[in-house]
Amino acid sequence: MKRIALLTLLTLSLAACQKKEATTTTTDTTAADTTKTDTTKTDTATPDATKTDTTKTDAATPAAPAAIPSGYTLVPDLGKTPVTTFTAPPEMKLEDGKDYYAVIDTDKGQIVADLLENEVPVTVNNFVYLARNHFYDGQRFHRVIDGFMAQTGDPSSTDESKKATWGQGGPGYQFPDEIRSKLVFDQPGMLAMANSGPNTNGSQFFVTFAPSTFLNGHYSLFGKVVGGEDVLPKLTRTATSGQGGEQPIAGAVPDTITSVRIVTKP
């Protein structure tokens, strides 16, 4: 497992390097390694000047998402049409005192994740902003490795004709790492930003299937699964990793995200 972990660490990234466009700095006095971060998020229902054009037209319309779990309050969307391209990271719009969660509906079931807005507010803000713009609707888990993690967040993954380049897409901007030494990959179900190197966070993220402490200090961890843990084993594995490197699994059909909705809990 250790050998696999070391091999996969170097490839847990956007498949192609992207031009760095980080425009803000995040100071992390608790972590020695600030190689990867994600950061941005908004909570207003007003139009945002950072959005550029953008409806998703390449993928079939996903099925309606399941009901929001009892006890949670839905944070309103910022629009009805998916937006997949932006010109800059969002402004900070998280509300003080709010406990944010993500309800991730997939064609294999619903996952609920507690977002760590107090520890990594910029990263959570970014995720919330994208979700409220329906950015993740219809996207695939384009990279899923058994015993390791499931990765998603590339807007091009809604288009089957672009499959050869899945894993290279993003929202149109990048932002700095937000790594905290107290946040570690010591259990399954941890959410973190994928990247192509230090300070290249955008929209892609992954969910771990097992403790993966070799990732500590390299990726901005921003949430943990608190509901729907049984969905993770059901996600279709699309690749294997071993001594020969990562290899696609022939015939594997990646699972789809129906929607990502943001909720709060008292």
C-alpha atoms as an extended CHARMM CRD file, in Angstrom:
* protein
*
       266  EXT
         1         1  MET       CA              0.0000000000        0.0000000000        0.0000000000  PROA      1               0.0000000000
         2         2  LYS       CA              2.8900000000        2.3220000000        0.8270000000  PROA      2               0.0000000000
         3         3  ARG       CA              4.3700000000        1.7510000000       -2.6230000000  PROA      3               0.0000000000
         4         4  ILE       CA              1.0590000000        2.5510000000       -4.2780000000  PROA      4               0.0000000000
         5         5  ALA       CA              0.6900000000        5.6310000000       -2.1130000000  PROA      5               0.0000000000
         6         6  LEU       CA              4.0520000000        7.0260000000       -3.1630000000  PROA      6               0.0000000000
         7         7  LEU       CA              3.2790000000        6.4180000000       -6.8210000000  PROA      7               0.0000000000
         8         8  THR       CA             -0.1220000000        8.0070000000       -6.6660000000  PROA      8               0.0000000000
         9         9  LEU       CA              1.0130000000       11.0670000000       -4.6970000000  PROA      9               0.0000000000
        10        10  LEU       CA              2.8290000000       12.4140000000       -7.7210000000  PROA      10              0.0000000000
        11        11  THR       CA             -0.1780000000       11.9210000000       -9.9740000000  PROA      11              0.0000000000
        12        12  LEU       CA             -2.9200000000       13.2780000000       -7.7040000000  PROA      12              0.0000000000
        13        13  SER       CA             -3.0500000000       16.4610000000       -9.7150000000  PROA      13              0.0000000000
        14        14  LEU       CA             -4.6370000000       18.0860000000      -12.6860000000  PROA      14              0.0000000000
        15        15  ALA       CA             -3.4190000000       15.9800000000      -15.5900000000  PROA      15              0.0000000000
        16        16  ALA       CA             -1.6870000000       18.8940000000      -17.2680000000  PROA      16              0.0000000000
        17        17  CYS       CA              0.0790000000       21.8160000000      -15.6420000000  PROA      17              0.0000000000
        18        18  GLN       CA             -1.9430000000       24.9830000000      -15.7850000000  PROA      18              0.0000000000
        19        19  LYS       CA             -0.6490000000       28.5240000000      -15.8170000000  PROA      19              0.0000000000
        20        20  LYS       CA             -0.5800000000       29.9140000000      -12.2940000000  PROA      20              0.0000000000
        21        21  GLU       CA             -2.9850000000       32.7450000000      -11.8020000000  PROA      21              0.0000000000
        22        22  ALA       CA             -3.0850000000       33.0250000000       -8.0100000000  PROA      22              0.0000000000
        23        23  THR       CA             -4.0510000000       36.5740000000       -7.1810000000  PROA      23              0.0000000000
        24        24  THR       CA             -4.3080000000       36.3670000000       -3.4050000000  PROA      24              0.0000000000
        25        25  THR       CA             -1.9920000000       35.1150000000       -0.7130000000  PROA      25              0.0000000000
        26        26  THR       CA             -2.9440000000       32.8140000000        2.0930000000  PROA      26              0.0000000000
        27        27  THR       CA             -0.7490000000       32.7270000000        5.1690000000  PROA      27              0.0000000000
        28        28  ASP       CA             -0.5560000000       29.4410000000        6.9630000000  PROA      28              0.0000000000
        29        29  THR       CA              1.5210000000       29.6210000000       10.0800000000  PROA      29              0.0000000000
        30        30  THR       CA              0.5910000000       26.1150000000       11.1330000000  PROA      30              0.0000000000
        31        31  ALA       CA              1.9020000000       24.1880000000        8.1400000000  PROA      31              0.0000000000
        32        32  ALA       CA              5.4430000000       23.8990000000        6.8800000000  PROA      32              0.0000000000
        33        33  ASP       CA              4.3460000000       22.8210000000        3.4200000000  PROA      33              0.0000000000
        34        34  THR       CA              1.9980000000       25.1320000000        1.4910000000  PROA      34              0.0000000000
        35        35  THR       CA              2.0870000000       23.3300000000       -1.7980000000  PROA      35              0.0000000000
        36        36  LYS       CA             -1.6270000000       23.3040000000       -2.6160000000  PROA      36              0.0000000000
        37        37  THR       CA             -4.7170000000       25.3110000000       -1.7590000000  PROA      37              0.0000000000
        38        38  ASP       CA             -8.2000000000       26.1640000000       -2.7910000000  PROA      38              0.0000000000
        39        39  THR       CA             -9.9470000000       29.2150000000       -1.8990000000  PROA      39              0.0000000000
        40        40  THR       CA            -13.0230000000       31.0670000000       -2.7890000000  PROA      40              0.0000000000
        41        41  LYS       CA            -16.6390000000       31.2390000000       -2.0650000000  PROA      41              0.0000000000
        42        42  THR       CA            -19.6800000000       33.4610000000       -2.1600000000  PROA      42              0.0000000000
        43        43  ASP       CA            -23.1140000000       33.5940000000       -0.6590000000  PROA      43              0.0000000000
        44        44  THR       CA            -25.0710000000       36.3260000000       -2.3760000000  PROA      44              0.0000000000
        45        45  ALA       CA            -27.8250000000       35.8940000000       -4.8880000000  PROA      45              0.0000000000
        46        46  THR       CA            -26.7720000000       38.9460000000       -6.8830000000  PROA      46              0.0000000000
        47        47  PRO       CA            -25.0750000000       38.6940000000      -10.3040000000  PROA      47              0.0000000000
        48        48  ASP       CA            -21.3040000000       38.2980000000      -10.1410000000  PROA      48              0.0000000000
        49        49  ALA       CA            -19.0680000000       40.2480000000      -12.4760000000  PROA      49              0.0000000000
        50        50  THR       CA            -16.4650000000       37.4890000000      -12.4050000000  PROA      50              0.0000000000
        51        51  LYS       CA            -18.7100000000       35.1090000000      -14.3180000000  PROA      51              0.0000000000
        52        52  THR       CA            -18.3200000000       34.7720000000      -18.0270000000  PROA      52              0.0000000000
        53        53  ASP       CA            -20.6360000000       33.0170000000      -20.3140000000  PROA      53              0.0000000000
        54        54  THR       CA            -21.3610000000       29.4150000000      -19.8690000000  PROA      54              0.0000000000
        55        55  THR       CA            -24.0400000000       26.9740000000      -19.9140000000  PROA      55              0.0000000000
        56        56  LYS       CA            -23.3790000000       23.2570000000      -20.0980000000  PROA      56              0.0000000000
        57        57  THR       CA            -24.6970000000       21.8820000000      -23.3230000000  PROA      57              0.0000000000
        58        58  ASP       CA            -22.5720000000       18.8190000000      -23.8970000000  PROA      58              0.0000000000
        59        59  ALA       CA            -23.9820000000       16.4190000000      -21.3120000000  PROA      59              0.0000000000
        60        60  ALA       CA            -27.3890000000       14.8960000000      -20.9170000000  PROA      60              0.0000000000
        61        61  THR       CA            -29.5130000000       16.5200000000      -18.2260000000  PROA      61              0.0000000000
        62        62  PRO       CA            -28.8520000000       14.6930000000      -14.9470000000  PROA      62              0.0000000000
        63        63  ALA       CA            -31.6960000000       13.1390000000      -12.9840000000  PROA      63              0.0000000000
        64        64  ALA       CA            -33.3100000000       15.2430000000      -10.2760000000  PROA      64              0.0000000000
        65        65  PRO       CA            -31.3090000000       15.1960000000       -7.0160000000  PROA      65              0.0000000000
        66        66  ALA       CA            -32.6180000000       13.5010000000       -3.9040000000  PROA      66              0.0000000000
        67        67  ALA       CA            -34.2270000000       15.4530000000       -1.0720000000  PROA      67              0.0000000000
        68        68  ILE       CA            -32.0690000000       17.4710000000        1.2990000000  PROA      68              0.0000000000
        69        69  PRO       CA            -31.5270000000       15.4700000000        4.5150000000  PROA      69              0.0000000000
        70        70  SER       CA            -33.6920000000       16.4280000000        7.4640000000  PROA      70              0.0000000000
        71        71  GLY       CA            -32.2430000000       19.0640000000        9.7620000000  PROA      71              0.0000000000
        72        72  TYR       CA            -30.3880000000       21.0300000000        7.0870000000  PROA      72              0.0000000000
        73        73  THR       CA            -31.3020000000       24.3740000000        5.5070000000  PROA      73              0.0000000000
        74        74  LEU       CA            -30.6020000000       24.9540000000        1.8140000000  PROA      74              0.0000000000
        75        75  VAL       CA            -28.4140000000       27.9310000000        0.8940000000  PROA      75              0.0000000000
        76        76  PRO       CA            -30.0260000000       29.5400000000       -2.2030000000  PROA      76              0.0000000000
        77        77  ASP       CA            -28.3860000000       29.0390000000       -5.5730000000  PROA      77              0.0000000000
        78        78  LEU       CA            -26.8890000000       32.0180000000       -7.3840000000  PROA      78              0.0000000000
        79        79  GLY       CA            -28.7630000000       31.1400000000      -10.5710000000  PROA      79              0.0000000000
        80        80  LYS       CA            -30.5580000000       28.3450000000      -12.3620000000  PROA      80              0.0000000000
        81        81  THR       CA            -28.1710000000       27.8130000000      -15.2690000000  PROA      81              0.0000000000
        82        82  PRO       CA            -24.8040000000       26.0950000000      -14.7120000000  PROA      82              0.0000000000
        83        83  VAL       CA            -21.8380000000       28.4490000000      -15.0090000000  PROA      83              0.0000000000
        84        84  THR       CA            -18.5590000000       26.7510000000      -15.8520000000  PROA      84              0.0000000000
        85        85  THR       CA            -16.1570000000       29.5960000000      -16.6610000000  PROA      85              0.0000000000
        86        86  PHE       CA            -15.1280000000       32.5380000000      -14.5010000000  PROA      86              0.0000000000
        87        87  THR       CA            -12.5790000000       35.3280000000      -14.8450000000  PROA      87              0.0000000000
        88        88  ALA       CA            -11.4150000000       35.5420000000      -11.2250000000  PROA      88              0.0000000000
        89        89  PRO       CA            -11.8110000000       33.8680000000       -7.8440000000  PROA      89              0.0000000000
        90        90  PRO       CA            -14.9310000000       34.9200000000       -5.9180000000  PROA      90              0.0000000000
        91        91  GLU       CA            -14.9800000000       37.3920000000       -3.0790000000  PROA      91              0.0000000000
        92        92  MET       CA            -15.3650000000       36.0420000000        0.4270000000  PROA      92              0.0000000000
        93        93  LYS       CA            -19.0850000000       35.6440000000        1.0960000000  PROA      93              0.0000000000
        94        94  LEU       CA            -19.2730000000       33.0680000000        3.8810000000  PROA      94              0.0000000000
        95        95  GLU       CA            -21.4380000000       34.2340000000        6.7410000000  PROA      95              0.0000000000
        96        96  ASP       CA            -19.9510000000       34.2800000000       10.2120000000  PROA      96              0.0000000000
        97        97  GLY       CA            -21.4130000000       31.6950000000       12.5260000000  PROA      97              0.0000000000
        98        98  LYS       CA            -22.8060000000       29.5010000000        9.7350000000  PROA      98              0.0000000000
        99        99  ASP       CA            -21.9200000000       25.7940000000        9.6910000000  PROA      99              0.0000000000
       100       100  TYR       CA            -21.6690000000       24.8120000000        6.0160000000  PROA      100             0.0000000000
       101       101  TYR       CA            -22.1910000000       21.3710000000        4.4920000000  PROA      101             0.0000000000
       102       102  ALA       CA            -22.2500000000       20.0030000000        0.9530000000  PROA      102             0.0000000000
       103       103  VAL       CA            -24.9040000000       17.5810000000       -0.2790000000  PROA      103             0.0000000000
       104       104  ILE       CA            -23.3690000000       15.7500000000       -3.2270000000  PROA      104             0.0000000000
       105       105  ASP       CA            -25.8570000000       13.7250000000       -5.2510000000  PROA      105             0.0000000000
       106       106  THR       CA            -24.4110000000       11.1040000000       -7.5790000000  PROA      106             0.0000000000
       107       107  ASP       CA            -25.9010000000        8.3480000000       -9.7020000000  PROA      107             0.0000000000
       108       108  LYS       CA            -24.7230000000        5.9600000000       -6.9620000000  PROA      108             0.0000000000
       109       109  GLY       CA            -26.3050000000        7.8290000000       -4.0540000000  PROA      109             0.0000000000
       110       110  GLN       CA            -26.0610000000       10.9030000000       -1.8490000000  PROA      110             0.0000000000
       111       111  ILE       CA            -22.9770000000       12.0240000000        0.0790000000  PROA      111             0.0000000000
       112       112  VAL       CA            -23.0450000000       14.6850000000        2.8080000000  PROA      112             0.0000000000
       113       113  ALA       CA            -19.8000000000       16.4430000000        3.7370000000  PROA      113             0.0000000000
       114       114  ASP       CA            -19.0750000000       18.8150000000        6.5930000000  PROA      114             0.0000000000
       115       115  LEU       CA            -17.1120000000       21.7730000000        5.1900000000  PROA      115             0.0000000000
       116       116  LEU       CA            -14.3250000000       23.1830000000        7.3440000000  PROA      116             0.0000000000
       117       117  GLU       CA            -15.1220000000       26.8670000000        6.9310000000  PROA      117             0.0000000000
       118       118  ASN       CA            -13.4040000000       27.9100000000       10.1620000000  PROA      118             0.0000000000
       119       119  GLU       CA            -10.0980000000       26.2330000000        9.3360000000  PROA      119             0.0000000000
       120       120  VAL       CA             -9.8860000000       26.8870000000        5.5730000000  PROA      120             0.0000000000
       121       121  PRO       CA            -12.3960000000       29.6520000000        4.7660000000  PROA      121             0.0000000000
       122       122  VAL       CA            -10.9690000000       30.5810000000        1.3690000000  PROA      122             0.0000000000
       123       123  THR       CA            -11.1050000000       27.0240000000        0.0860000000  PROA      123             0.0000000000
       124       124  VAL       CA            -14.5920000000       26.4220000000        1.4130000000  PROA      124             0.0000000000
       125       125  ASN       CA            -15.7550000000       29.7710000000        0.0270000000  PROA      125             0.0000000000
       126       126  ASN       CA            -14.5210000000       28.7320000000       -3.3980000000  PROA      126             0.0000000000
       127       127  PHE       CA            -16.2820000000       25.3770000000       -3.2640000000  PROA      127             0.0000000000
       128       128  VAL       CA            -19.5280000000       26.9370000000       -2.0400000000  PROA      128             0.0000000000
       129       129  TYR       CA            -19.4130000000       29.5790000000       -4.7630000000  PROA      129             0.0000000000
       130       130  LEU       CA            -18.9520000000       27.0180000000       -7.5290000000  PROA      130             0.0000000000
       131       131  ALA       CA            -21.6500000000       24.7400000000       -6.1430000000  PROA      131             0.0000000000
       132       132  ARG       CA            -24.1590000000       27.5840000000       -5.8650000000  PROA      132             0.0000000000
       133       133  ASN       CA            -23.5050000000       28.3410000000       -9.5380000000  PROA      133             0.0000000000
       134       134  HSD       CA            -24.2980000000       24.6960000000      -10.4590000000  PROA      134             0.0000000000
       135       135  PHE       CA            -20.7050000000       24.3220000000      -11.6240000000  PROA      135             0.0000000000
       136       136  TYR       CA            -20.4920000000       20.6460000000      -10.6620000000  PROA      136             0.0000000000
       137       137  ASP       CA            -23.8290000000       19.5470000000      -12.1270000000  PROA      137             0.0000000000
       138       138  GLY       CA            -23.3510000000       16.6950000000      -14.5910000000  PROA      138             0.0000000000
       139       139  GLN       CA            -19.6170000000       16.3010000000      -14.0510000000  PROA      139             0.0000000000
       140       140  ARG       CA            -17.9820000000       12.8710000000      -13.8010000000  PROA      140             0.0000000000
       141       141  PHE       CA            -15.7400000000       11.2460000000      -11.2560000000  PROA      141             0.0000000000
       142       142  HSD       CA            -13.1330000000       11.0530000000      -13.9880000000  PROA      142             0.0000000000
       143       143  ARG       CA            -10.4040000000        9.4600000000      -11.8330000000  PROA      143             0.0000000000
       144       144  VAL       CA            -11.2820000000        6.8180000000       -9.2570000000  PROA      144             0.0000000000
       145       145  ILE       CA             -8.6330000000        4.4780000000       -7.8210000000  PROA      145             0.0000000000
       146       146  ASP       CA             -9.6180000000        1.6580000000       -5.4830000000  PROA      146             0.0000000000
       147       147  GLY       CA             -8.1490000000        1.9970000000       -2.0000000000  PROA      147             0.0000000000
       148       148  PHE       CA             -7.1810000000        5.5940000000       -2.6720000000  PROA      148             0.0000000000
       149       149  MET       CA             -9.6320000000        8.2640000000       -3.8580000000  PROA      149             0.0000000000
       150       150  ALA       CA            -12.2490000000        9.5850000000       -6.3040000000  PROA      150             0.0000000000
       151       151  GLN       CA            -11.4920000000       12.8110000000       -8.1940000000  PROA      151             0.0000000000
       152       152  THR       CA            -13.9060000000       15.1660000000       -9.9610000000  PROA      152             0.0000000000
       153       153  GLY       CA            -14.4130000000       18.8660000000      -10.7250000000  PROA      153             0.0000000000
       154       154  ASP       CA            -13.3600000000       19.1450000000      -14.3690000000  PROA      154             0.0000000000
       155       155  PRO       CA            -16.1030000000       20.9100000000      -16.3660000000  PROA      155             0.0000000000
       156       156  SER       CA            -14.9730000000       19.2200000000      -19.5830000000  PROA      156             0.0000000000
       157       157  SER       CA            -15.9520000000       15.8430000000      -18.1030000000  PROA      157             0.0000000000
       158       158  THR       CA            -19.5610000000       16.5470000000      -19.1090000000  PROA      158             0.0000000000
       159       159  ASP       CA            -18.4580000000       16.0980000000      -22.7220000000  PROA      159             0.0000000000
       160       160  GLU       CA            -17.7170000000       12.5200000000      -23.7970000000  PROA      160             0.0000000000
       161       161  SER       CA            -15.8790000000       13.7640000000      -26.9050000000  PROA      161             0.0000000000
       162       162  LYS       CA            -13.2740000000       15.4100000000      -24.6440000000  PROA      162             0.0000000000
       163       163  LYS       CA            -12.5780000000       12.2930000000      -22.6080000000  PROA      163             0.0000000000
       164       164  ALA       CA             -8.9220000000       12.2210000000      -23.6420000000  PROA      164             0.0000000000
       165       165  THR       CA             -8.3420000000       15.4810000000      -21.7620000000  PROA      165             0.0000000000
       166       166  TRP       CA            -10.5450000000       14.9360000000      -18.7220000000  PROA      166             0.0000000000
       167       167  GLY       CA             -8.6390000000       16.0400000000      -15.6370000000  PROA      167             0.0000000000
       168       168  GLN       CA             -7.1090000000       19.1340000000      -17.2300000000  PROA      168             0.0000000000
       169       169  GLY       CA            -10.0130000000       21.5570000000      -16.8170000000  PROA      169             0.0000000000
       170       170  GLY       CA            -10.8220000000       24.1820000000      -14.2290000000  PROA      170             0.0000000000
       171       171  PRO       CA            -12.9870000000       27.2470000000      -13.5460000000  PROA      171             0.0000000000
       172       172  GLY       CA            -10.7570000000       29.7760000000      -15.3380000000  PROA      172             0.0000000000
       173       173  TYR       CA             -8.7190000000       30.8860000000      -12.3180000000  PROA      173             0.0000000000
       174       174  GLN       CA             -6.3770000000       29.5270000000       -9.6680000000  PROA      174             0.0000000000
       175       175  PHE       CA             -5.8380000000       30.4060000000       -6.0370000000  PROA      175             0.0000000000
       176       176  PRO       CA             -3.2790000000       29.6810000000       -3.2870000000  PROA      176             0.0000000000
       177       177  ASP       CA             -2.9830000000       26.7150000000       -0.9930000000  PROA      177             0.0000000000
       178       178  GLU       CA             -4.6010000000       26.7750000000        2.4190000000  PROA      178             0.0000000000
       179       179  ILE       CA             -2.8680000000       23.9360000000        4.2270000000  PROA      179             0.0000000000
       180       180  ARG       CA             -3.2130000000       23.4280000000        7.9700000000  PROA      180             0.0000000000
       181       181  SER       CA             -0.9600000000       21.0540000000        9.8980000000  PROA      181             0.0000000000
       182       182  LYS       CA             -3.8300000000       19.9580000000       12.1470000000  PROA      182             0.0000000000
       183       183  LEU       CA             -5.8910000000       18.7900000000        9.1600000000  PROA      183             0.0000000000
       184       184  VAL       CA             -4.6310000000       15.3620000000        8.1470000000  PROA      184             0.0000000000
       185       185  PHE       CA             -5.7160000000       12.4920000000        5.9160000000  PROA      185             0.0000000000
       186       186  ASP       CA             -5.9970000000       10.0260000000        8.7810000000  PROA      186             0.0000000000
       187       187  GLN       CA             -9.3720000000        8.5090000000        7.8510000000  PROA      187             0.0000000000
       188       188  PRO       CA            -11.5560000000        7.7730000000        4.8330000000  PROA      188             0.0000000000
       189       189  GLY       CA            -13.9230000000       10.3860000000        3.4500000000  PROA      189             0.0000000000
       190       190  MET       CA            -11.6630000000       13.4360000000        3.4900000000  PROA      190             0.0000000000
       191       191  LEU       CA            -12.3010000000       16.1140000000        0.8230000000  PROA      191             0.0000000000
       192       192  ALA       CA             -9.3520000000       18.0460000000       -0.5650000000  PROA      192             0.0000000000
       193       193  MET       CA             -8.3810000000       20.1280000000       -3.5660000000  PROA      193             0.0000000000
       194       194  ALA       CA             -6.5100000000       18.5110000000       -6.4440000000  PROA      194             0.0000000000
       195       195  ASN       CA             -3.8450000000       20.6210000000       -8.1160000000  PROA      195             0.0000000000
       196       196  SER       CA             -0.9560000000       20.7070000000      -10.5630000000  PROA      196             0.0000000000
       197       197  GLY       CA              1.5780000000       22.0330000000       -8.0700000000  PROA      197             0.0000000000
       198       198  PRO       CA              1.7780000000       24.6130000000       -5.2970000000  PROA      198             0.0000000000
       199       199  ASN       CA             -0.9290000000       27.2820000000       -5.3170000000  PROA      199             0.0000000000
       200       200  THR       CA             -2.7910000000       26.0010000000       -8.3980000000  PROA      200             0.0000000000
       201       201  ASN       CA             -6.1810000000       25.2120000000       -6.8720000000  PROA      201             0.0000000000
       202       202  GLY       CA             -9.2950000000       25.7140000000       -8.9370000000  PROA      202             0.0000000000
       203       203  SER       CA            -12.3300000000       23.4360000000       -8.9900000000  PROA      203             0.0000000000
       204       204  GLN       CA            -11.0710000000       19.8500000000       -8.9820000000  PROA      204             0.0000000000
       205       205  PHE       CA            -11.2660000000       17.9840000000       -5.6970000000  PROA      205             0.0000000000
       206       206  PHE       CA            -11.0250000000       14.4200000000       -4.4210000000  PROA      206             0.0000000000
       207       207  VAL       CA            -12.5300000000       12.2400000000       -1.6970000000  PROA      207             0.0000000000
       208       208  THR       CA            -10.3300000000        9.6330000000       -0.0300000000  PROA      208             0.0000000000
       209       209  PHE       CA            -11.3290000000        5.9870000000        0.3970000000  PROA      209             0.0000000000
       210       210  ALA       CA             -8.7720000000        5.1870000000        3.1070000000  PROA      210             0.0000000000
       211       211  PRO       CA             -6.2860000000        6.8670000000        5.4460000000  PROA      211             0.0000000000
       212       212  SER       CA             -3.7140000000        8.5440000000        3.1730000000  PROA      212             0.0000000000
       213       213  THR       CA             -1.3080000000       10.3600000000        5.4520000000  PROA      213             0.0000000000
       214       214  PHE       CA              1.3190000000       10.6120000000        2.7030000000  PROA      214             0.0000000000
       215       215  LEU       CA             -0.8810000000       13.4260000000        1.3320000000  PROA      215             0.0000000000
       216       216  ASN       CA             -0.4570000000       15.5420000000        4.4710000000  PROA      216             0.0000000000
       217       217  GLY       CA              1.0090000000       18.9550000000        3.7510000000  PROA      217             0.0000000000
       218       218  HSD       CA              0.4820000000       18.7210000000       -0.0090000000  PROA      218             0.0000000000
       219       219  TYR       CA             -3.2440000000       19.2760000000       -0.5670000000  PROA      219             0.0000000000
       220       220  SER       CA             -5.7710000000       21.6930000000        0.9420000000  PROA      220             0.0000000000
       221       221  LEU       CA             -8.1280000000       19.5470000000        2.9910000000  PROA      221             0.0000000000
       222       222  PHE       CA            -11.4990000000       21.2980000000        3.3180000000  PROA      222             0.0000000000
       223       223  GLY       CA            -14.1550000000       18.7940000000        4.3780000000  PROA      223             0.0000000000
       224       224  LYS       CA            -15.0710000000       15.3300000000        5.5880000000  PROA      224             0.0000000000
       225       225  VAL       CA            -17.8760000000       12.9230000000        4.7480000000  PROA      225             0.0000000000
       226       226  VAL       CA            -20.4770000000       12.6700000000        7.5110000000  PROA      226             0.0000000000
       227       227  GLY       CA            -23.2600000000       10.9430000000        5.5940000000  PROA      227             0.0000000000
       228       228  GLY       CA            -23.4490000000        8.4980000000        2.7120000000  PROA      228             0.0000000000
       229       229  GLU       CA            -20.2050000000        6.7300000000        3.5210000000  PROA      229             0.0000000000
       230       230  ASP       CA            -21.6860000000        3.6370000000        1.9080000000  PROA      230             0.0000000000
       231       231  VAL       CA            -21.7230000000        5.4490000000       -1.4590000000  PROA      231             0.0000000000
       232       232  LEU       CA            -17.9320000000        5.6470000000       -1.7040000000  PROA      232             0.0000000000
       233       233  PRO       CA            -17.4070000000        1.8790000000       -2.2470000000  PROA      233             0.0000000000
       234       234  LYS       CA            -20.0850000000        1.9790000000       -4.9660000000  PROA      234             0.0000000000
       235       235  LEU       CA            -18.3040000000        4.5540000000       -7.1400000000  PROA      235             0.0000000000
       236       236  THR       CA            -16.9740000000        2.9790000000      -10.3280000000  PROA      236             0.0000000000
       237       237  ARG       CA            -13.2170000000        2.5020000000      -10.2520000000  PROA      237             0.0000000000
       238       238  THR       CA            -11.7330000000        3.9140000000      -13.4610000000  PROA      238             0.0000000000
       239       239  ALA       CA             -8.0090000000        3.3030000000      -12.9620000000  PROA      239             0.0000000000
       240       240  THR       CA             -5.5130000000        1.1220000000      -11.1610000000  PROA      240             0.0000000000
       241       241  SER       CA             -2.2020000000        2.1600000000       -9.6710000000  PROA      241             0.0000000000
       242       242  GLY       CA              0.8670000000        0.0670000000       -8.9650000000  PROA      242             0.0000000000
       243       243  GLN       CA              4.4710000000       -0.5190000000       -9.9400000000  PROA      243             0.0000000000
       244       244  GLY       CA              3.6370000000        0.0010000000      -13.5870000000  PROA      244             0.0000000000
       245       245  GLY       CA              2.0470000000        3.3690000000      -12.8930000000  PROA      245             0.0000000000
       246       246  GLU       CA             -1.5750000000        4.3830000000      -13.2050000000  PROA      246             0.0000000000
       247       247  GLN       CA             -3.5530000000        2.5200000000      -15.8410000000  PROA      247             0.0000000000
       248       248  PRO       CA             -7.1590000000        3.0300000000      -17.0030000000  PROA      248             0.0000000000
       249       249  ILE       CA             -9.6270000000        0.2030000000      -16.4780000000  PROA      249             0.0000000000
       250       250  ALA       CA            -11.0420000000       -0.8500000000      -19.8260000000  PROA      250             0.0000000000
       251       251  GLY       CA            -14.7800000000       -0.3900000000      -20.1410000000  PROA      251             0.0000000000
       252       252  ALA       CA            -15.1810000000        1.5380000000      -16.8770000000  PROA      252             0.0000000000
       253       253  VAL       CA            -17.9700000000        4.1390000000      -17.1170000000  PROA      253             0.0000000000
       254       254  PRO       CA            -17.3470000000        7.0790000000      -14.7490000000  PROA      254             0.0000000000
       255       255  ASP       CA            -20.1350000000        8.0010000000      -12.3710000000  PROA      255             0.0000000000
       256       256  THR       CA            -21.9080000000       11.3510000000      -12.6510000000  PROA      256             0.0000000000
       257       257  ILE       CA            -22.6230000000       14.0820000000      -10.1210000000  PROA      257             0.0000000000
       258       258  THR       CA            -26.2680000000       15.0920000000      -10.2840000000  PROA      258             0.0000000000
       259       259  SER       CA            -25.7270000000       18.2090000000       -8.2070000000  PROA      259             0.0000000000
       260       260  VAL       CA            -23.7820000000       19.7280000000       -5.3490000000  PROA      260             0.0000000000
       261       261  ARG       CA            -25.9830000000       21.7590000000       -3.0210000000  PROA      261             0.0000000000
       262       262  ILE       CA            -24.8220000000       23.8310000000       -0.0890000000  PROA      262             0.0000000000
       263       263  VAL       CA            -26.7160000000       23.6160000000        3.1870000000  PROA      263             0.0000000000
       264       264  THR       CA            -26.2740000000       24.8430000000        6.7390000000  PROA      264             0.0000000000
       265       265  LYS       CA            -27.0650000000       23.2470000000       10.0480000000  PROA      265             0.0000000000
       266       266  PRO       CA            -27.9450000000       24.9390000000       13.3480000000  PROA      266             0.0000000000
